[in-house]
Amino acid sequence: MSNPKFYAYLRKSTRNKESQNRHSFDTQLQTIQTFVSHLGGEVVGVFKESHSGMDPNRPELTNALLACEKSGATLIVATLCRLSRSINQVNNLFHSST
């Protein structure tokens, strides 16, 4: 069985400076890489953007989802709040990918 493949999506806020420090790209990537290595997997790509989590128009998230769809890899985020601040947006992402 081959090792699982992941695309990492990293987002930092454009509004909250405290959040930017706590959720830096480096911190997010380190969290993801630690988790993926425990699974015996591999991060095959990283998508980064500085964007509000409430804004549904995030080009790098769209690119990450397309890369996952094309390759069969799984999208991974360090914490759910990096994916979105809106439960409705998260719900729409899950339903649009099935």
Summary of the structure (lengths in Angstrom):
residues: 98
radius of gyration: 13.2
end to end distance: 23.9
largest distance: 43.2
contacts: 272
relative contact order: 0.25
helix: 49%
strand: 20%
